[in-house]
Amino acid sequence: MEQLNEVTPEMLNEVLIAANEAKFIANNLWLLVATVLVFIMHLGFATLEAGLVQKKNVVNILFKNVMIVSIGLISYYFVGFSLMYPGVNPGGFFGFAGFGLTPPEGGLTSAYGNYTYYTDFIFQGMFAATCCTIVSGAVAERIKLVPFLVFCTLFVTISYPITGMWKWGAGWLDAIGFYDFAGSTLVHSVGGWAALAGIILLGPRKGKYSKKGIKPIPGHSMPLAAIGVFLLWFGWFGFNGGSVLSADPASVSLVFVTTSLAAAAGALGAFLVSYLMFKSYDLSMVLNGILGGLVGITASADGVAIPSSLIIGLIAGCLIPLSVTFFDRMKLDDPVGATSVHLVCGIWGTIAVAIFGNYGEGVGTFYAQLIGVLAIGLFTFAFSFLLFYLLKIVFGIRVSSEEEVKGLDVEEHDLRAYAFN
């Protein structure tokens, strides 16, 4: 009892300060670990896309994935981050905090108080580059390299940050109660809308569609594709888990469980529906079913019950073969199924917030979710279509028939992915 009486208010204050510092360090460290996991997703995208294209185009798709990360981070540093998080004009449509990074006075702590300003930037920067990675697979095997890189630069610099600000930067969608936890719409369907615009203006690959019907053009390496999906699933623990924006044990562990169960259910849904449709056990459908489940749960991983995450993932997986078939019938050629995975399942996941989410009154209503999907979709598609169209007029965006037949690896890079080609 005498020892307890010796505890002074000053000592208690020191203990409280130390506890807060430890909490801050834990939060900041977890967000940096999550950043590393999201970075690994770029390896997953590169591996998946490399596996799903023909071997004559592997170097090209890998080159694009390497450049997307590099361009994305630099452009997000110079302009994108300040557009997305302007710190002014709450409830507005647009804001800009200035070029480059401007840490707040008095330290590096962000407004959230859980991590530093620089941690905030690098975590969000990894998200930004993901959008153009989605586009790269959808337009693979027939787009010119330089116009595509110009598109990525402007897209990550301008389009992605503006629509991201509408919700995550305290913009007008946030004000009406739109909810998107980690980016089913703000990241994935944004990439999907841009991909759709590119596909429409590019046209299908040579020989894909004819009077005889649809000619399958299989990828050259299903092992690479499978490895890519597992890497993406692994990285998604950082994508969704990091979006908690703290190391809170209850929240992070819930997100890990809902994310994984949705992915597993997505695989099951794609497996069942693709077998009923095609009477075959299609690995590519199951792989995309996993990704569809992950995309679908991303909007609500923090706020749905465990059984609901299974339903969201299952429906997303079921949508994959239906969507792939639909786009093929519309003669919209997508070599990796990016529009089905990221656009269709991203929209589903965003609407699912209104059905299964539990965020309190006025948040995540069907009205707010629908308005968010439509507004972001319209802006992104219009921006992407116009940009691709201008690039088509000025530079041309499609390689020649001869280059397409020979393959972009030799024609654009003077390299071969494999020595035995």
Wavefront OBJ file of the C-alpha trace (Angstrom):
o trace
v 0.000 0.000 0.000
v 2.888 2.350 0.747
v 4.260 1.776 -2.764
v 0.900 2.632 -4.319
v 0.772 5.827 -2.302
v 4.111 6.804 -3.783
v 2.630 6.928 -7.313
v 2.368 10.581 -8.255
v 0.313 12.312 -10.965
v 3.575 13.037 -12.770
v 4.411 9.335 -12.879
v 0.973 8.456 -14.180
v 1.322 11.120 -16.843
v 4.663 9.668 -17.925
v 3.121 6.194 -18.161
v 0.250 7.587 -20.253
v 2.667 9.367 -22.591
v 4.718 6.190 -23.000
v 1.573 4.150 -23.710
v 0.422 6.628 -26.341
v 3.843 6.614 -27.972
v 3.839 2.810 -28.070
v 0.366 2.835 -29.620
v 1.452 5.380 -32.223
v 4.523 3.311 -33.107
v 2.427 0.144 -33.432
v -0.124 1.874 -35.656
v 2.537 3.436 -37.843
v 4.507 0.200 -38.116
v 1.425 -1.791 -39.130
v 0.565 0.714 -41.851
v 4.105 0.472 -43.225
v 3.878 -3.336 -43.206
v 0.541 -3.017 -45.023
v 2.264 -0.752 -47.554
v 4.800 -3.495 -48.267
v 1.963 -5.986 -48.743
v 0.199 -3.674 -51.204
v 3.494 -3.260 -53.058
v 3.675 -7.045 -53.409
v 0.310 -6.849 -55.174
v 2.123 -5.220 -58.089
v 4.227 -8.356 -58.387
v 0.976 -10.324 -58.296
v -0.563 -8.265 -61.079
v 2.599 -8.553 -63.166
v 2.746 -12.326 -62.719
v -0.974 -12.830 -63.342
v -0.980 -10.719 -66.497
v 2.224 -12.300 -67.771
v 0.648 -15.730 -67.399
v -2.577 -14.775 -69.162
v -0.992 -13.232 -72.272
v 0.733 -15.065 -75.109
v 4.445 -15.687 -74.612
v 5.299 -13.249 -77.419
v 3.945 -10.392 -75.262
v 5.327 -11.257 -71.815
v 8.207 -8.754 -71.795
v 5.796 -6.006 -72.849
v 3.306 -6.655 -70.046
v 6.104 -6.883 -67.471
v 7.635 -3.647 -68.749
v 4.310 -1.865 -68.359
v 3.861 -3.147 -64.808
v 7.338 -1.968 -63.836
v 6.770 1.483 -65.317
v 3.282 1.853 -63.840
v 4.593 1.629 -60.277
v 7.409 4.061 -61.032
v 5.267 6.582 -62.884
v 2.409 6.203 -60.412
v 4.493 7.005 -57.344
v 6.218 10.018 -58.897
v 3.058 11.551 -60.361
v 1.193 10.901 -57.100
v 4.035 12.667 -55.264
v 4.016 15.760 -57.460
v 0.246 16.283 -57.811
v -2.009 13.312 -57.030
v -1.674 13.180 -53.246
v -2.457 16.875 -52.848
v -5.455 16.553 -55.167
v -6.803 13.572 -53.274
v -6.221 14.971 -49.783
v -6.343 18.753 -50.158
v -7.347 19.341 -46.519
v -9.711 22.114 -47.587
v -13.221 22.551 -48.957
v -14.959 19.710 -47.074
v -17.953 18.425 -48.985
v -16.650 19.875 -52.236
v -15.834 18.539 -55.697
v -12.245 19.694 -55.995
v -9.305 20.897 -53.937
v -5.531 21.173 -54.227
v -2.966 21.520 -51.451
v 0.014 22.378 -53.671
v 2.749 20.531 -55.507
v 4.819 17.876 -53.788
v 4.557 16.926 -50.125
v 3.880 19.537 -47.454
v 4.113 18.011 -43.959
v 2.052 19.837 -41.334
v 3.817 22.308 -39.092
v 5.103 21.011 -35.798
v 5.769 17.465 -36.924
v 4.945 14.674 -39.302
v 1.766 13.409 -37.678
v -1.254 13.282 -39.970
v -4.707 14.454 -39.007
v -5.629 10.901 -38.021
v -3.033 10.823 -35.259
v -2.204 7.156 -35.901
v 0.748 7.452 -38.278
v 3.092 9.958 -39.863
v 2.403 12.131 -42.877
v 4.987 10.257 -44.927
v 3.457 6.910 -44.014
v 0.116 8.256 -45.191
v 1.625 9.239 -48.542
v 3.447 5.985 -49.276
v 0.446 3.827 -48.325
v -1.901 5.843 -50.524
v 0.672 5.973 -53.323
v 0.681 2.190 -53.581
v -3.097 2.285 -54.044
v -2.839 4.916 -56.776
v -0.544 2.865 -58.995
v -2.930 -0.097 -58.796
v -5.517 1.568 -61.036
v -3.344 1.615 -64.142
v -2.180 -1.925 -63.450
v -5.819 -2.947 -63.880
v -5.907 -1.152 -67.226
v -2.672 -2.715 -68.495
v -4.037 -6.258 -68.502
v -7.285 -5.336 -70.202
v -5.580 -3.585 -73.142
v -2.722 -6.073 -73.400
v -1.251 -7.457 -76.631
v -2.246 -4.615 -78.953
v -1.630 -1.182 -77.370
v 1.413 0.956 -78.096
v 3.701 1.355 -75.123
v 4.395 5.104 -75.049
v 0.761 6.290 -75.449
v -0.219 3.843 -72.702
v 2.407 5.273 -70.348
v 1.204 8.799 -71.156
v -2.315 7.685 -70.281
v -1.151 6.212 -66.964
v 0.706 9.377 -66.036
v -2.295 11.646 -66.562
v -4.769 9.169 -65.112
v -2.905 8.758 -61.817
v -2.092 12.473 -61.683
v -5.608 13.791 -62.289
v -8.535 11.373 -62.631
v -7.914 8.878 -59.823
v -7.165 11.548 -57.170
v -10.211 13.676 -58.002
v -12.723 10.853 -57.578
v -10.790 9.583 -54.571
v -11.103 12.999 -52.948
v -14.873 12.851 -53.308
v -14.952 10.204 -50.575
v -11.585 9.729 -48.866
v -10.643 13.424 -49.026
v -13.876 14.494 -47.275
v -15.555 15.495 -50.538
v -19.177 15.590 -51.612
v -19.722 11.821 -51.726
v -18.502 11.524 -48.160
v -20.963 14.248 -47.200
v -23.965 12.308 -48.596
v -22.962 9.091 -46.794
v -21.280 7.141 -49.602
v -19.095 4.406 -48.125
v -16.191 2.518 -49.642
v -13.874 1.102 -47.003
v -10.821 0.189 -49.111
v -11.808 0.881 -52.703
v -14.217 -1.485 -54.455
v -15.223 1.579 -56.443
v -12.579 4.192 -55.647
v -9.742 1.905 -56.768
v -11.068 -1.172 -58.550
v -14.069 -0.029 -60.556
v -12.186 3.186 -61.364
v -9.523 1.011 -62.990
v -12.274 -1.061 -64.601
v -13.988 1.968 -66.149
v -10.683 3.179 -67.572
v -10.002 -0.301 -68.929
v -13.413 -0.411 -70.617
v -12.762 2.907 -72.360
v -9.439 1.621 -73.650
v -10.911 -1.659 -74.870
v -13.658 0.113 -76.819
v -11.249 2.435 -78.628
v -8.584 -0.210 -79.246
v -10.818 -2.936 -80.604
v -10.247 -6.675 -80.129
v -7.062 -8.609 -80.780
v -6.566 -9.880 -84.304
v -8.611 -13.032 -84.928
v -10.444 -12.955 -81.593
v -13.906 -12.507 -83.120
v -15.074 -13.642 -86.537
v -18.148 -14.856 -88.350
v -17.316 -18.329 -87.061
v -17.637 -17.118 -83.481
v -15.272 -16.377 -80.627
v -11.756 -17.768 -80.860
v -10.151 -18.408 -77.450
v -6.627 -17.010 -77.142
v -5.309 -18.781 -74.051
v -2.557 -17.413 -71.874
v 0.832 -19.042 -72.155
v 1.385 -19.983 -68.474
v -1.332 -20.934 -66.024
v 1.294 -21.579 -63.296
v 2.342 -17.920 -63.516
v -1.297 -16.825 -63.409
v -1.988 -18.950 -60.318
v 1.108 -17.619 -58.547
v -0.044 -14.101 -59.369
v -3.460 -14.669 -57.787
v -1.944 -16.072 -54.604
v 0.391 -13.067 -54.406
v -2.595 -10.758 -54.843
v -4.558 -12.568 -52.135
v -1.524 -12.240 -49.869
v -1.169 -8.540 -50.648
v -4.867 -7.934 -50.043
v -4.276 -8.429 -46.318
v -2.398 -5.141 -46.498
v -4.814 -3.549 -48.960
v -7.837 -4.142 -46.715
v -6.126 -4.648 -43.377
v -4.104 -1.457 -43.757
v -7.261 0.488 -44.594
v -8.274 0.195 -40.937
v -5.630 2.961 -40.588
v -4.529 1.618 -37.217
v -3.311 -1.593 -35.630
v -6.546 -2.042 -33.691
v -6.617 -5.818 -33.023
v -10.379 -6.280 -33.278
v -10.787 -4.324 -36.514
v -7.738 -5.710 -38.322
v -8.513 -9.322 -37.427
v -12.142 -8.931 -38.578
v -10.970 -7.504 -41.900
v -8.533 -10.387 -42.383
v -11.345 -12.911 -41.866
v -13.965 -11.219 -44.067
v -11.387 -10.684 -46.812
v -10.226 -14.299 -46.876
v -13.687 -15.822 -46.659
v -14.935 -13.647 -49.516
v -11.984 -14.736 -51.666
v -12.633 -18.400 -50.915
v -16.348 -18.018 -51.612
v -15.525 -16.240 -54.873
v -13.526 -19.245 -56.017
v -16.438 -21.536 -55.200
v -18.982 -19.347 -57.002
v -16.879 -19.110 -60.164
v -16.189 -22.848 -60.069
v -19.873 -23.786 -59.874
v -21.210 -21.307 -62.435
v -18.410 -21.858 -64.966
v -18.920 -25.619 -64.792
v -22.669 -25.237 -65.338
v -22.013 -22.935 -68.302
v -19.046 -24.629 -69.978
v -19.024 -28.183 -68.547
v -15.326 -27.853 -67.754
v -13.185 -27.094 -64.729
v -11.806 -23.743 -65.861
v -8.833 -22.638 -63.756
v -8.824 -19.105 -65.173
v -12.434 -18.615 -64.063
v -11.659 -19.837 -60.546
v -8.600 -17.595 -60.304
v -10.649 -14.601 -61.389
v -13.388 -15.737 -59.001
v -10.932 -15.364 -56.119
v -10.050 -11.873 -57.292
v -13.728 -11.039 -57.788
v -14.446 -12.064 -54.202
v -11.587 -9.896 -52.972
v -12.742 -6.894 -54.997
v -16.341 -7.408 -53.852
v -15.553 -7.419 -50.123
v -13.158 -4.470 -50.302
v -15.908 -1.868 -49.867
v -17.297 -3.412 -46.682
v -14.648 -5.667 -45.142
v -14.746 -3.694 -41.888
v -18.498 -3.549 -41.423
v -20.217 -6.800 -42.427
v -20.952 -9.957 -40.481
v -18.899 -13.045 -41.304
v -21.771 -14.865 -43.092
v -22.378 -11.745 -45.171
v -18.777 -11.741 -46.389
v -19.323 -15.276 -47.686
v -22.430 -14.195 -49.579
v -20.702 -11.121 -51.064
v -17.756 -13.210 -52.236
v -19.946 -16.013 -53.564
v -22.064 -13.668 -55.669
v -18.940 -11.899 -56.965
v -17.504 -15.258 -58.026
v -20.745 -16.213 -59.755
v -20.656 -12.939 -61.683
v -17.240 -13.660 -63.206
v -18.162 -16.257 -65.883
v -21.414 -14.430 -66.626
v -19.569 -11.149 -67.101
v -16.732 -12.633 -69.163
v -19.304 -14.206 -71.491
v -21.226 -10.935 -71.741
v -18.164 -8.884 -72.698
v -17.156 -11.495 -75.272
v -20.601 -11.378 -76.839
v -20.269 -7.587 -77.007
v -16.888 -8.141 -78.746
v -15.057 -6.304 -75.987
v -11.764 -8.155 -75.799
v -10.182 -8.319 -72.338
v -7.300 -10.841 -72.230
v -7.154 -11.070 -68.425
v -10.795 -10.468 -67.435
v -9.979 -7.181 -65.693
v -13.307 -5.550 -66.527
v -15.207 -8.491 -65.072
v -13.096 -8.669 -61.923
v -12.581 -5.005 -61.136
v -15.488 -3.197 -62.801
v -18.381 -5.614 -62.382
v -17.368 -6.996 -58.988
v -16.333 -3.523 -57.836
v -19.819 -2.216 -58.557
v -21.385 -5.239 -56.851
v -19.218 -4.811 -53.767
v -20.120 -1.130 -53.484
v -23.854 -1.813 -53.735
v -23.458 -4.702 -51.260
v -22.554 -2.136 -48.595
v -26.188 -0.985 -48.631
v -27.446 -4.576 -48.323
v -25.080 -6.057 -45.742
v -23.172 -3.170 -44.141
v -23.690 -1.848 -40.635
v -22.373 1.714 -40.481
v -25.104 3.652 -38.766
v -27.902 5.903 -39.971
v -27.297 7.794 -43.191
v -24.101 5.963 -44.117
v -23.937 3.434 -46.935
v -27.556 3.774 -47.995
v -28.598 2.377 -51.345
v -29.111 5.931 -52.626
v -25.638 7.058 -51.577
v -23.958 3.938 -52.945
v -25.755 4.167 -56.284
v -24.947 7.862 -56.652
v -21.296 7.116 -55.882
v -21.071 4.303 -58.425
v -22.730 6.371 -61.155
v -20.852 9.615 -60.511
v -17.415 8.009 -60.262
v -18.146 5.742 -63.223
v -19.327 8.588 -65.439
v -16.389 10.857 -64.598
v -13.758 8.128 -64.927
v -15.112 6.676 -68.161
v -15.477 10.128 -69.752
v -11.975 11.194 -68.693
v -10.408 7.916 -69.857
v -12.301 7.771 -73.158
v -11.395 11.357 -74.003
v -7.757 10.846 -73.068
v -7.443 7.603 -75.024
v -9.230 9.241 -77.970
v -6.835 12.209 -78.000
v -3.856 9.853 -77.806
v -5.350 7.866 -80.669
v -5.586 10.994 -82.828
v -2.145 12.372 -81.934
v 0.004 9.235 -81.675
v -2.166 6.261 -82.529
v -2.719 3.785 -79.729
v -2.769 0.456 -81.549
v 0.244 -1.368 -82.957
v 0.205 -2.467 -86.594
v -1.163 -5.864 -87.635
v 2.363 -7.022 -88.418
v 3.624 -6.008 -84.965
v 0.671 -7.701 -83.308
v 1.298 -10.959 -85.145
v 5.040 -10.975 -84.417
v 4.498 -9.951 -80.804
v 5.270 -6.785 -78.898
v 8.304 -8.237 -77.146
v 10.383 -8.299 -80.319
v 8.764 -5.326 -82.042
v 8.818 -2.851 -79.131
v 11.537 -4.211 -76.840
v 13.806 -6.303 -79.070
v 13.682 -8.982 -76.362
v 12.193 -12.396 -75.797
v 10.853 -13.574 -72.471
v 12.152 -17.096 -73.007
v 15.324 -18.265 -74.699
v 13.454 -21.094 -76.407
v 10.973 -18.795 -78.212
l 1 2 3 4 5 6 7 8 9 10 11 12 13 14 15 16 17 18 19 20 21 22 23 24 25 26 27 28 29 30 31 32 33 34 35 36 37 38 39 40 41 42 43 44 45 46 47 48 49 50 51 52 53 54 55 56 57 58 59 60 61 62 63 64 65 66 67 68 69 70 71 72 73 74 75 76 77 78 79 80 81 82 83 84 85 86 87 88 89 90 91 92 93 94 95 96 97 98 99 100 101 102 103 104 105 106 107 108 109 110 111 112 113 114 115 116 117 118 119 120 121 122 123 124 125 126 127 128 129 130 131 132 133 134 135 136 137 138 139 140 141 142 143 144 145 146 147 148 149 150 151 152 153 154 155 156 157 158 159 160 161 162 163 164 165 166 167 168 169 170 171 172 173 174 175 176 177 178 179 180 181 182 183 184 185 186 187 188 189 190 191 192 193 194 195 196 197 198 199 200 201 202 203 204 205 206 207 208 209 210 211 212 213 214 215 216 217 218 219 220 221 222 223 224 225 226 227 228 229 230 231 232 233 234 235 236 237 238 239 240 241 242 243 244 245 246 247 248 249 250 251 252 253 254 255 256 257 258 259 260 261 262 263 264 265 266 267 268 269 270 271 272 273 274 275 276 277 278 279 280 281 282 283 284 285 286 287 288 289 290 291 292 293 294 295 296 297 298 299 300 301 302 303 304 305 306 307 308 309 310 311 312 313 314 315 316 317 318 319 320 321 322 323 324 325 326 327 328 329 330 331 332 333 334 335 336 337 338 339 340 341 342 343 344 345 346 347 348 349 350 351 352 353 354 355 356 357 358 359 360 361 362 363 364 365 366 367 368 369 370 371 372 373 374 375 376 377 378 379 380 381 382 383 384 385 386 387 388 389 390 391 392 393 394 395 396 397 398 399 400 401 402 403 404 405 406 407 408 409 410 411 412 413 414 415 416 417 418 419 420 421
